[in-house]
């Protein structure tokens, strides 16, 4: 097809399906090859380019005073034919070309629209790129064509397959399909798309269950094997990169083997093909989701398409032959019937038939997809040429700030402007090219809805726009999607179900990453996301929940005032202090009686006070440990007990001294145990313990500590002693004084009963030593709060032992046997012993 103009644009389209090569007899000049299998699909695209050129010529704002022409070739879907056509377009048919009114012949083209095939475009661009002849394809999607090093002058108004693959990956992620099958054609389009899909799916966390190549020769055995693989796989989603010519035999085999229950994902090469929309195939292909080129609207195109007539162009125009073929194919008649055609009942065309009276895909402009891309390709070349002609001398982009001129235009100069072209179509779509010559990627998401009446309706259910903000590229209306399943819901297509929070993914050896087992997190570890690769350890103060999906604060344990054990020990402590106070009151009230006087009332009062402090200091061991309680508890305990035992030791020594006065020369020893000496001895002995406590607190003070060794799921708050030597010195000093008291009291055990307190001191010290000797192993073996309970019990047991042993008999005499609370009663037995 050809139209004259000041500037010629070339075009390559698929108007015929097959190429017939003449037989070579080598005895005569070979005939030219010819094409068969006319398709209105490719013819409509060629006519769309002619319409775009005509529309530009009528636009006064675009290329004013310049008339565009075109020269369009049919590639017959054959690489050799397409390559030869491209060479003819680029080189022209004359030896020289002069731009004036007398020129004749076909001038070389400034740019080419097409080729629609990726394989063809690769071959053509490899040659034209050497001369920087611009080529703008409307249908070649192979991602390999984005390589500017190999194809420096190639552009396209259809998105690259890399964008198409990203769109598919987005759909798979949105619908949760991570386990998919892949089928692709054995050509540049299919192989490069499959390679890109493999890597992109792996990056997104998905896996390819199987990858099958469609045979070019449609071998039945190979097709059966592929369908068998599809049938046996657990993947319910099948992604196909292929043109319909290679895919149709596979779909026929799917029908033969009755493989239903699959969700097909169609590439743009067959997502809009109506050849599959038949009652025989739709039970298997219904619900197909596909990536489609952006649909456009071209006002006035339908009237232009329907206005052609076979007699409108001169016979020497090659386009007239193409229109004749189209006319005869549409109306089923012959414009120039061969002999016998009429006799056989064939119809004769008049050339005046109306295309509006017949229903064909040619006049259908509701789904303009590759046609819209061809339309944009023509406008891209026109805008680039317009920008080139608007250049102001001295401000140009070329050497010396020069501009290009139409008379001496080099192809690479137009490529420069084409790389920077930016315009908006009447539909509002922005057209520009990135650094790789790719257009802005916008896809429609199509769904094949199989209606109850058996018809097929292709619905637009979403858009994939690469220019949208990150995370908002895919818009998918899932409620409008037709699912060809009994549940009317999307299928599950995963090798292994997602691991819920609280578990981690454990890869299966020798299988894809999508096939895994779910292992529960160990204690103290959690995972709070689906399909977590590993479990995270909880912080020190936290522990895993029973579901292992979140870290919860560990339970805190210490001897509390709110628990039964703490309440019991606190009650016993307060009861002991109360008893001490009562006894102190009794002794104060009866301080002038013989029983109180005979037992050294001053030391007795001091002993009761120290016992009261011993009972009260046990309260410091209850409650949450803090620094001051940890420091005070052991110091108060050590000093109180030393004060108590010191009083007992002095009392014992006084008893021994008093009874030594009854012996000759014994009165001299009593002067060393006067009241002052007794108080001084107690003070000195207690000061030693105070010094030990001070040194301990200064060098290695007890501190609160969070112990997690006993239980993983709880924190035991305790006081660490800081210095074991300090704690040992404190206990050792108390033990030393207790042992001396016990030893002296034991030596005085045979003194007269009525005036003998040594027996009670012996018993109390025996009880004291027994308790604290038992305390050491019990304390060491008791964990956490029970160690504090053991220490409190030892304090209370030893304190009650001293209180009952020393003050119980005296209170009994004072309160219940007052007749014995006389000097005569106390001295009676002593006199009898004399």
Phi, psi and omega in degrees: 000136187217140172219132183292159177183169177293325178231134182252134172253136178266162178211143177233123184222159179263091181265333176237152182273325190234154176242131179251119180265137180289155177287142180258108181268344182062015177243350180213166180296129183293147177278163177287149174290161178217163187249150178226168178080062182296137178232128179290341180299307179291326179295323178296322178294318179297319179292328177295322177294318178299320178295318180297319178297317179297320180293321179293320179296333179270357181267114183288344183269346182242121183052057178295144179067013175237129177255124178274142171236176180214156175220111188249139180239152174263123181272352177054024181056032180234128184300316181299318180295316182295317182294320179294322178295318180296320179295322178295319180295318185285330186258338181081175182253351180251159181288324180227158181223124177238130183276084172211180188287348184263359184292152178223160181091182184265117178288154176299151182275153177274339179195161183237133171265121184120192351283153181288339182268139180295315181298318178296316182296324178299312182294315183292316182293331178298327180272309183295332179297333178297330181254006179057035175282120184291138179226122182244105181274145179255359186210359179273117189247358184304129181295339180296336182286355177279358180282102183291338177293323180270327186231072188289340183245019181263133176228165175204147179259004174252142182296152176292157177299335178297324175289321179298318178297318179298323177296318178296318179299320179298319179295315180299318180293319181299321184266002175075027180263111181247356185233099189230154173265154183230128176231134182212157182280155183271065176212179183300319180300307184290317184294313181292322178296318179296319180297316179294322180295318179304308184291319182292321180294321179296320179295329181273000178094006178264174181221149175266117182290321177205157181224115186237140180257129179286129180288140179289330183268006177055042179298125182302319182296321180291320178296320178297321180294318180296314180295324176299320177296317178297318183294322185276345183284151176278353178287128181260000180242131181238121178260130184233124171249103182189158169277162186295333183297322179277332186277328186303317177299325178294318180296323176300320179290327175299320178294318181299317181273000175055054180266099179251179178078023179250147173255114183268138175244117187261137171283169183296343182290336180224005183292335181254008183284129181273356182294337180270352186275065181238153179301335181285325186263335187294332174300339181257327184255356179301142181086003180303134173258135184222155173265125182235148175299148180306125179283138180235167176238130181238097181301134177089351184293320184297316179297322179295316181296321185275358184267354184288152177220147182292342183256007183281341184246150179295154184296333182280357175278121181302334180294335180296322178298322180292318178296323178297316179299316179299316183297315181293326179290324183286314186264355177065037181225180178235133177286322176234088187293137175287171181300134177086355182295312182293317180300330180278003178094010180283152180270151178252131180278142175264342184085356180254007178299154183255122180294341179288345182275350180241152180259112180223161176291339182298318182272000181275113180249020180281338181233065180275101182245287175296330178296319179294324177294320176296321178300314179292326179297317179298316181292328178297315178295321181293317179293323178296317179293323178296315179296323179297318183284345179273001183297137178265125180305137183092347179236018184285167183273357186259187186306130180069024182057036180274165178247161174274150177240151182295329182290329182234042184286127174263143182303323183293336177291322176291326177299321179302314181285329179294326179294338185248007184291141177213125177204169181237132180285171178297337178279351180096004179279134177276137180237124174199171182236142177275189184296341180262004181082012180268146178277167174300131186274115174225123180238151167262141176262117186254150179225129180272103180269122179264108186279165184295332180278005178091353179277167182240133177235121180271113184259142172271111186249004180179176181221141173243111184239110182291342180274355180288162178301153181304133181089350181241017183294322184260125172243117186227120178268091186293334181292338182268354184284134174271121178256123184273055180224157181300325182285346184058029178231159179296144181285163172266127179226083179223147176286320177223140179296151183301143176280123182288167174304142184101355179228170176228159181279131176240111183299142173271129184298131176079007181240162180300163183295340180281349180257114187205168172252158178254119182251130178295143177294148177288166178299136181086359178238150182220160167221126184250015177233159177285141179057044178291136181284334179208162177264140181262141180283138179289152174302167188302321184270010182234162179219157183287145175288166178304329180275354180061027182252354176202156178268128179245150179302138178295147174294138182262133181234128170200166181288107190256156175287346183269343182269163187298317181297316179295320179295318180297313181293322178296318179298315179297321180295312180294324178296317177299316178297322179294317179298318177301317179296320179295314179298319178299322177294318178298314181294325178292318182293323183253033185293341182264003180277158183299324183296318181289316181296319185292344185249032174056076188302324182296314177293326178296317178297317179294324178294318178296321178296318180293322177297321178298319177295324178298317178296317184287329181294339178295338178293337179291342179275355180255143181102169182294125183298134173230170187300315184290325178289322179296321180287324187278327188299313183284325178295314179297318179298313183295315182291320181298316183289324176296320176300317180295309183292327177298318177299317179295320181297317180294318178302318181296317179295323178294318179300315180296319182294320182297317184280345173284341178291340180285348179263157181301131178077009184276344183294336181294330182286340184287337182293340178279357183232044173287178183299319180295317179296325180294313180296320180296320179298315179299317181296316182295315180298321179289328181295325177301316179294322177297322178294318177300316181295320181296314179297322179296312183294327182284319185279311182211083186289142172300141182223154175291147185216139176265107184263122178247010183282330184287315183223135179289328188260009179215156177253123178262114177276126181212167176258124174272140188291344180082289179243115178295326179295320178295316179295320179294321178296320179298310180291322181297320179295318177297318180296322180297313179296321180295321180294318177298319178298315179297318182294314180294320179293326178294322179293333183262016187291336185266011177289162183307140189296312188296335180242025186245108176264355185295326180296319180290323177295319178301313181296316181295319180289327175297316176297318181299312182294320179298317180297312187281335172291321177290335184296320188301305179293325179294320181294317182294323185271355182265126181273146168058231185294339181287336173294318176296320179297320179297318180294319177297316180299319179296318178298313183292317182297314180292323180293314178296325179299315179294316182299313183289317185292320186269325187250347178298308181299322182292316178295327178298314180293316184297316188268321188252336180233063183298337180294339179269355180270055178226158180294324180295319180293321180291327184267350187300306182293328178297318178295320179300324180289334177298000000 
